[in-house]
Amino acid sequence: MTTNASARPLDIVLPLAAESEAAPPAVTTKSGMYAAAERRMRRGKQLVMGGFVITIVGIIGYCLTCFGAGVNQDVGSTLMDSPSLLILPALSLMGLGTLCWLVGSFMYLSGGMDSDPKSPDLYF
């Protein structure tokens, strides 16, 4: 078995990468680019609104858990012994909603930057 000592691992990978780069871009016209930007803005707005709702549900769950622990001493002692029963899921829900809101904001702004500058602003 003979091996080529001068061959590097990148010499094998680079020809494969050059073949895969020949794919045409997904959006080729300005009207297609503007339509994709508007779709991105709509998805971003949906994510922002969904993230808002998810975060509000998480806040309500957190408040109910904490205020419920103060009203009933049995429930309060159970929650303080193991807060992961209800508090950690409520905090996780608030974090998920915030993440959805943040991703949606950036998606909406990205679509706004790529949208048609001559068309009226879209408020969806």
CYANA upper distance limits for C-alpha pairs under 8 A (distance plus 0.5 A):
  7 ALA  CA     11 ASP  CA      7.06
  8 ARG  CA     12 ILE  CA      7.84
  9 PRO  CA     13 VAL  CA      7.20
 10 LEU  CA     14 LEU  CA      6.31
 11 ASP  CA     15 PRO  CA      7.65
 12 ILE  CA     16 LEU  CA      7.80
 13 VAL  CA     17 ALA  CA      6.85
 14 LEU  CA     18 ALA  CA      6.70
 15 PRO  CA     19 GLU  CA      6.92
 16 LEU  CA     20 SER  CA      6.97
 17 ALA  CA     21 GLU  CA      6.78
 18 ALA  CA     22 ALA  CA      7.64
 27 VAL  CA     32 GLY  CA      6.29
 27 VAL  CA     33 MET  CA      6.38
 28 THR  CA     32 GLY  CA      7.27
 28 THR  CA     33 MET  CA      7.78
 29 THR  CA     33 MET  CA      6.73
 30 LYS  CA     34 TYR  CA      6.59
 31 SER  CA     35 ALA  CA      6.60
 32 GLY  CA     36 ALA  CA      6.62
 33 MET  CA     37 ALA  CA      6.69
 33 MET  CA    114 ASP  CA      7.96
 33 MET  CA    115 SER  CA      8.13
 34 TYR  CA     38 GLU  CA      6.78
 34 TYR  CA    114 ASP  CA      7.15
 34 TYR  CA    115 SER  CA      5.44
 34 TYR  CA    116 ASP  CA      6.14
 35 ALA  CA     39 ARG  CA      6.79
 35 ALA  CA    115 SER  CA      8.23
 36 ALA  CA     40 ARG  CA      6.66
 36 ALA  CA    111 GLY  CA      8.30
 37 ALA  CA     41 MET  CA      6.70
 37 ALA  CA    110 SER  CA      8.16
 37 ALA  CA    111 GLY  CA      4.77
 37 ALA  CA    112 GLY  CA      7.29
 37 ALA  CA    114 ASP  CA      6.14
 37 ALA  CA    115 SER  CA      5.76
 38 GLU  CA     42 ARG  CA      6.76
 38 GLU  CA    111 GLY  CA      6.66
 38 GLU  CA    112 GLY  CA      8.08
 38 GLU  CA    115 SER  CA      6.97
 39 ARG  CA     43 ARG  CA      6.69
 39 ARG  CA    111 GLY  CA      8.23
 40 ARG  CA     44 GLY  CA      6.48
 40 ARG  CA    107 MET  CA      6.67
 40 ARG  CA    108 TYR  CA      6.78
 40 ARG  CA    110 SER  CA      8.22
 40 ARG  CA    111 GLY  CA      5.78
 41 MET  CA     45 LYS  CA      6.66
 41 MET  CA    107 MET  CA      6.92
 41 MET  CA    108 TYR  CA      4.71
 41 MET  CA    109 LEU  CA      7.73
 41 MET  CA    110 SER  CA      8.13
 41 MET  CA    111 GLY  CA      5.47
 41 MET  CA    112 GLY  CA      7.08
 42 ARG  CA     46 GLN  CA      6.76
 42 ARG  CA    108 TYR  CA      7.68
 42 ARG  CA    124 PHE  CA      7.46
 43 ARG  CA     47 LEU  CA      6.69
 43 ARG  CA    104 GLY  CA      7.69
 43 ARG  CA    107 MET  CA      8.01
 43 ARG  CA    108 TYR  CA      7.90
 44 GLY  CA     48 VAL  CA      6.67
 44 GLY  CA    103 VAL  CA      7.88
 44 GLY  CA    104 GLY  CA      4.46
 44 GLY  CA    105 SER  CA      6.56
 44 GLY  CA    106 PHE  CA      7.88
 44 GLY  CA    107 MET  CA      5.39
 44 GLY  CA    108 TYR  CA      4.97
 45 LYS  CA     49 MET  CA      6.70
 45 LYS  CA    104 GLY  CA      6.64
 45 LYS  CA    105 SER  CA      7.78
 45 LYS  CA    108 TYR  CA      6.74
 45 LYS  CA    124 PHE  CA      8.43
 46 GLN  CA     50 GLY  CA      6.47
 46 GLN  CA    104 GLY  CA      7.77
 47 LEU  CA     51 GLY  CA      6.32
 47 LEU  CA    100 CYS  CA      6.22
 47 LEU  CA    101 TRP  CA      6.46
 47 LEU  CA    103 VAL  CA      7.82
 47 LEU  CA    104 GLY  CA      5.18
 47 LEU  CA    105 SER  CA      8.37
 48 VAL  CA     52 PHE  CA      6.64
 48 VAL  CA    100 CYS  CA      6.93
 48 VAL  CA    101 TRP  CA      4.76
 48 VAL  CA    102 LEU  CA      7.76
 48 VAL  CA    103 VAL  CA      8.27
 48 VAL  CA    104 GLY  CA      5.42
 48 VAL  CA    105 SER  CA      6.75
 49 MET  CA     53 VAL  CA      6.86
 49 MET  CA    101 TRP  CA      7.74
 50 GLY  CA     54 ILE  CA      6.65
 50 GLY  CA     97 GLY  CA      7.86
 50 GLY  CA    100 CYS  CA      7.74
 50 GLY  CA    101 TRP  CA      7.89
 51 GLY  CA     55 THR  CA      6.51
 51 GLY  CA     96 LEU  CA      7.90
 51 GLY  CA     97 GLY  CA      4.53
 51 GLY  CA     98 THR  CA      6.47
 51 GLY  CA     99 LEU  CA      7.73
 51 GLY  CA    100 CYS  CA      5.26
 51 GLY  CA    101 TRP  CA      5.09
 52 PHE  CA     56 ILE  CA      6.71
 52 PHE  CA     97 GLY  CA      6.71
 52 PHE  CA     98 THR  CA      7.86
 52 PHE  CA    101 TRP  CA      6.98
 53 VAL  CA     57 VAL  CA      6.75
 53 VAL  CA     97 GLY  CA      7.85
 54 ILE  CA     58 GLY  CA      6.75
 54 ILE  CA     93 LEU  CA      7.15
 54 ILE  CA     94 MET  CA      7.22
 54 ILE  CA     96 LEU  CA      7.93
 54 ILE  CA     97 GLY  CA      5.30
 55 THR  CA     59 ILE  CA      6.67
 55 THR  CA     93 LEU  CA      6.97
 55 THR  CA     94 MET  CA      4.93
 55 THR  CA     95 GLY  CA      7.82
 55 THR  CA     96 LEU  CA      7.89
 55 THR  CA     97 GLY  CA      5.02
 55 THR  CA     98 THR  CA      6.87
 56 ILE  CA     60 ILE  CA      6.65
 56 ILE  CA     94 MET  CA      7.93
 57 VAL  CA     61 GLY  CA      6.65
 57 VAL  CA     93 LEU  CA      8.23
 57 VAL  CA     94 MET  CA      8.21
 58 GLY  CA     62 TYR  CA      6.59
 58 GLY  CA     90 ALA  CA      5.32
 58 GLY  CA     91 LEU  CA      7.04
 58 GLY  CA     92 SER  CA      8.29
 58 GLY  CA     93 LEU  CA      5.56
 58 GLY  CA     94 MET  CA      5.31
 59 ILE  CA     63 CYS  CA      6.59
 59 ILE  CA     90 ALA  CA      7.47
 59 ILE  CA     91 LEU  CA      8.31
 59 ILE  CA     94 MET  CA      7.04
 60 ILE  CA     64 LEU  CA      6.56
 61 GLY  CA     65 THR  CA      6.60
 61 GLY  CA     90 ALA  CA      6.21
 62 TYR  CA     66 CYS  CA      6.66
 62 TYR  CA     86 LEU  CA      8.16
 62 TYR  CA     87 ILE  CA      6.50
 62 TYR  CA     90 ALA  CA      5.79
 62 TYR  CA     91 LEU  CA      7.49
 63 CYS  CA     67 PHE  CA      6.35
 64 LEU  CA     68 GLY  CA      6.10
 65 THR  CA     69 ALA  CA      6.70
 65 THR  CA     86 LEU  CA      7.13
 65 THR  CA     87 ILE  CA      7.20
 66 CYS  CA     70 GLY  CA      7.22
 66 CYS  CA     87 ILE  CA      8.36
 67 PHE  CA     71 VAL  CA      7.01
 68 GLY  CA     72 ASN  CA      6.82
 68 GLY  CA     75 VAL  CA      7.77
 68 GLY  CA     76 GLY  CA      7.67
 69 ALA  CA     73 GLN  CA      7.03
 69 ALA  CA     74 ASP  CA      8.39
 69 ALA  CA     75 VAL  CA      5.89
 69 ALA  CA     76 GLY  CA      4.17
 69 ALA  CA     77 SER  CA      7.94
 69 ALA  CA     79 LEU  CA      7.32
 70 GLY  CA     76 GLY  CA      6.45
 71 VAL  CA     76 GLY  CA      8.15
 72 ASN  CA     76 GLY  CA      6.54
 73 GLN  CA     77 SER  CA      6.50
 74 ASP  CA     78 THR  CA      6.78
 75 VAL  CA     79 LEU  CA      6.61
 76 GLY  CA     80 MET  CA      6.54
 77 SER  CA     81 ASP  CA      6.56
 78 THR  CA     82 SER  CA      6.84
 78 THR  CA     83 PRO  CA      8.39
 79 LEU  CA     83 PRO  CA      5.31
 79 LEU  CA     84 SER  CA      8.28
 79 LEU  CA     85 LEU  CA      7.41
 79 LEU  CA     86 LEU  CA      8.17
 83 PRO  CA     87 ILE  CA      6.12
 83 PRO  CA     88 LEU  CA      7.35
 84 SER  CA     88 LEU  CA      5.43
 84 SER  CA     89 PRO  CA      7.72
 85 LEU  CA     89 PRO  CA      8.00
 86 LEU  CA     90 ALA  CA      6.84
 87 ILE  CA     91 LEU  CA      6.70
 88 LEU  CA     92 SER  CA      6.49
 89 PRO  CA     93 LEU  CA      6.56
 90 ALA  CA     94 MET  CA      6.80
 91 LEU  CA     95 GLY  CA      6.72
 92 SER  CA     96 LEU  CA      6.62
 93 LEU  CA     97 GLY  CA      6.68
 94 MET  CA     98 THR  CA      6.67
 95 GLY  CA     99 LEU  CA      6.63
 96 LEU  CA    100 CYS  CA      6.71
 97 GLY  CA    101 TRP  CA      6.64
 98 THR  CA    102 LEU  CA      6.62
 99 LEU  CA    103 VAL  CA      6.66
100 CYS  CA    104 GLY  CA      6.48
101 TRP  CA    105 SER  CA      6.57
102 LEU  CA    106 PHE  CA      6.91
103 VAL  CA    107 MET  CA      6.61
104 GLY  CA    108 TYR  CA      6.50
105 SER  CA    109 LEU  CA      6.66
106 PHE  CA    110 SER  CA      6.43
107 MET  CA    111 GLY  CA      6.67
108 TYR  CA    112 GLY  CA      6.65
109 LEU  CA    113 MET  CA      6.76
110 SER  CA    114 ASP  CA      6.99
111 GLY  CA    115 SER  CA      6.47
